[in-house]
Amino acid sequence: MQVVADDDHLPLIKAGVAASALRIGLARTRSGEGHAVLIVRTSEGDLVLDNMTSSILPWNQSGLRWVAMTTSNGKSFQAVN
């Protein structure tokens, strides 16, 4: 699994996005490959920032099959049902 999401959050924090609004999501692509993405919690819902697409989509429209997401403290992962 390639984990690049962690490096993507620094410019967002510098731009004023609260670190507490950022999560790393672990998922499977349509082809079954493991993939990590950055999820931004907004007033419009959770949005997925994915290096495999230029689109920013709500988590439930991303086409990914979710496995786990970091907890609110960012220090551990919680399984997604």
N, C-alpha and C positions, 0 to 999 in steps of 0.2 A: 504494500500500500504506500503510495506517495503522499507524504504529509507536507503540504505547502501552505495550508491555511494559516498556520501559526505566524508566518512571516507577513501575511497580508494585513493583520490587524494593526500594526504600528502606525501606518499613515492615517488610519481612521481615528485612532486615539489622538494623534497630533492635530487632527482636524476638528476635534471636539466631541467625538463619539465616546460615550462613557464605556469604560472597559467592562462594566457590569452588563452592558447590552450585547456583548460579543460572546459567542459560543462556538466551539468547534464541533461539527457534526460528522459522525462516521456513518458511511452508507455503502450500498452496493449500486453500481451502475446497472443500466439495462442489460449489459452483457455479463453481469455478475462480478465485475472487478471491484475490489475494495477501493474506497475513495474518501478523502477528507475534504470538507468545505468549511467556510466561515459563515456563520449565521448571525445576522444582526437583528436584534429585537427592536422593533419600532412601534409607534402608535398605530401603524397600518398593518402590523403583524410581523411574523418572523420571515426575513428575507434571506435567500441563499446567494452568497457570492462564491462562484465556482470558476476555477481557472480553466475548466473544459468548455465554457460557453461565455459569450459576451452578455448574455441576458441576466438580469437580476429578477428572480422569481420568488413567489411565496414558497415556503418549504413544502407545502402539500401539492404544488404544481411543478416541482423540479424534475420529476421522473425518476428520482432516486428512491431506493428502498432503505429506509433508515434502520440503523443498527444501534447507535448510541450517540449521546450528546453530552458535552461537558456540563457539570452542575453549575449552579449560580456562582459558586466561589471559584470556578475554573480549575479546581485542583483534582477533580476526578470525573469519571464518565458514568453516566446512568443509562441503562438499556432503554431503548425505545420500543414500545409494544406496537 
